[in-house]
């Protein structure tokens, strides 16, 4: 996993802090911002050094080599060469999961909370808090929101701050990483099984990339709450299994 914080210029790769020069950070930041795309050599030079920079053909290669050396894993490099064109950082997958600077902030908060303390959390109240936080953005997107929660479950056993982070990431994803139709509809429902309580977010829209939700999924997994995402027929589904309050 690669973490970048533009404000503090902190870089963390697979849990290890990486010290980069200003130029190396700019270069990596541009490649990560265009992950999945081939970045042409001339574009990289223009973005990092400026259009008027006079360089020899080896300058960019030297900096790429330095990045690869500092990031490690020579057999599974993060940065790949496209011969005769430029370089590419592949989209997140099994080996590489890229996270934004906002995610890094949340990861820090989460690590500070460990070991977590489970508490009784009013689920409906918490959801209304998050909906209220995004009220203006939802209104601007002409979002219709509906809560249909199981009446028997007034509270759940969870770490409140982490659960709120997960909900916030779901809303961020729907508002900023989803292709929405006109007047999108979001329904938050729940179902109570023999051993699990499942909270489901269903929304009209399409999503080609679920990677912005990887942190939420990771946080949920660490809390023992499996999270699944799916999208079919113009509808998105996000399911979160929440721990029930012990009687």
N, C-alpha and C positions, 0 to 999 in steps of 0.2 A: 504494500500500500504506500502511496506517495502523498505526502501532505505538504501543501504550500500555503504560507501566510504572507500575502503581499505587504501588509502593514509592518510586520516585524521582521520580514525576510527570513523567517524560520523555515527550514526544509527538513522533513523527517521522512525517511524511507525504510519501510519494514521495521519500524520501531527504533531506528537509529538516527540521531541528529547528524545532519550533513552541513559542513561549513563550505559555503560557496562565495566566490567573489561577486561583485555587483554585476559584472558582465555575464558570468555563468548563470546567475539567478534570472536575469532578463531573458537569456536564451532559453532556459528551461521553462520559464513562465509562458513564453510565447508558444513553445512546442506543446505544452500541456493544454493551453487554451484552445489549441487547434488539434487536439487528440483525434486520431482517426483520419486526419487529412495529411496529405503530403505537403510539407513546407518547403518551398523552393529555396535554393541557396540565396538567390538575390533578394528574396523577400525577408529572409532571416537577417541578412546583412543590413538591409534598409531599416528594419525594425529595431535592431539591437545597436548597430553602430551609426546609423544614419545614411541617407542616400548619397552624401558627398564623401563618405569615408573611403580613403584609398587603401586598399588591402591587397595582400598577395593571396593566391589561391589556397594557401595552407592555413590562414588565420582561423577561419571557421572550423576547419577540421581539427585544429589543435584544441579549441575550446570544447568541441563535441567529445573528443577523446578524454579531456579532463573531466567532463561531466560523467562519462561512462565509468571512468576509473573511480570517482568518488561515490557514485551510486552503487557500484559493485555488480555482482552477478554477471560476469562476462559471457556465460553460456546462455543466459536469458536476459539480454540487454533490454532496457526500457526504451532506448532510442535506437531506431533501426535506420539503416542507410538505404535510400532508393537511388541506385546507381544512375549517375548522369542527371539527376533531378534535385535531390535534397534529402531531407530526413523526415521521419514520422514516429510519433508516439501512438501506439495502437490504443483503441478504445478499451475501457476497463473490461476485464474478463477474469478468467480463472487465475492468471498469474499477476495481473496488475490491476489495482483498484485506485483510481485517482480521486482525491477529495479536495473540496474547495477550502478557502481560508475560513469561511464560516463554520464548516464542518470541523476544522482543526480547533476552533474555539470551543465547540460543543464537546469534542473529544477530551480536551483538557478539563472541562467542567466535570465530565463523567469520571475521568480518572481520579479527580480530587474527591469525588463522592464515595469511591470504593474504600472499605467494603460498604455496600449499600444497606440501608435500613428500610425494610418493607413497612408500609403503613396503610391504614385504611384511607382510600381515596374516593371521594364522591365523583363518579365517572361523568354523570350528566353535567354537574357544575363545572368540572374541568373542561369538558368539551365546549360549553357555552363561553368559558373564559377565552379559549383559543379562537372560537368563532368571532367573539367580540374584538379580539386583537386584530383580526383580518377583515373586520367589517367593511372598511372603506374599499379595500381591494376587491372583496367579493361583490360589493355593490357596483363598482366600476366595471367588473367583468359580467355584470348582470347574472350573477350566480344565484340559483335557488337552492337553499339548504333545508334539509328536513331531518329531524332526529326521530328514530323509531327504536328506542331501547327497551330491552326486556324489563318489565315493571318490577320483577322480583329482585333484580340486582341493583341495589341502591349504591353500593360501594364495592370496590375491588381491592385486593392486596397488591400493592405496587410501590415503587419509589416514585413519588409524585413529580419531582423535577425531571427525571428521565422520561417518564410517561408523557409529560407535557412536551419535551423536546421531540419525541417521536411524532406526536400529533402535529406540532408546528412544521416538521419536515414534510409530512403528508400534504398539508395545506400549501407549503412553498412549492412542492412538486406539481400539484394540480394547477396552481396559478401561473407558474413560470416555466414549467417543463412539459406541458401538455398542450396538444392542439385541441382547442375547445370549440364547440359549435356555438351558434348564437343562442343566448339564454341557456347556458349549461345547467344541469341539475345534479346536485350532490345529495345522496341519501346515506346517513350513518345509522346503521341498524345493528342489532345484536341477536345472538341465539345462544340458548343455554342447553348444553349437552350433559351427559352423565359425569364427565370429568373435566370439561373445558367450557369456558365462556368465550365466545368469538365475537369480536367487534369488526364490522365490515364497512368499509367506505366504498360506495359505488358512485361512479360519475360518468356522465356522457362525455366522450372525447376520445382522442387517440394519443398513444405514446409510443415512440420508437426507441426510447432510451430510458431505462429504469435506473441507471447508475446514480443519479442524484439522490435516490432513496437508499443507497447501500449503507450509509451511516446509520439511518433509522433502523434498518434491518439488523445491523450489527449490534446496536444498542439493545434492541428488542431481544436478540438471541442471548446476550449477556445477562439479561434480566429473566431468562427462561420463558420468553414469550415469542414463540415462532411467528414470523411475519412472511406472508406470501403476496406476490403481485401478479396480476394477469390482465390481459386486454383482448377482447374479442368483440366483433360486431359493433365497433364504435362505443364500447362501454369498458370502463376501467374498474378493476376490483382490487382492493387492498384489504387483506384479512390479518387481524392481529389477535392471537390467543392470549387472553389476560387471566392472571391468577385470581381466583375467587377468594373472598375473605373467609378465613377459617371461622367456623361456628364455635 
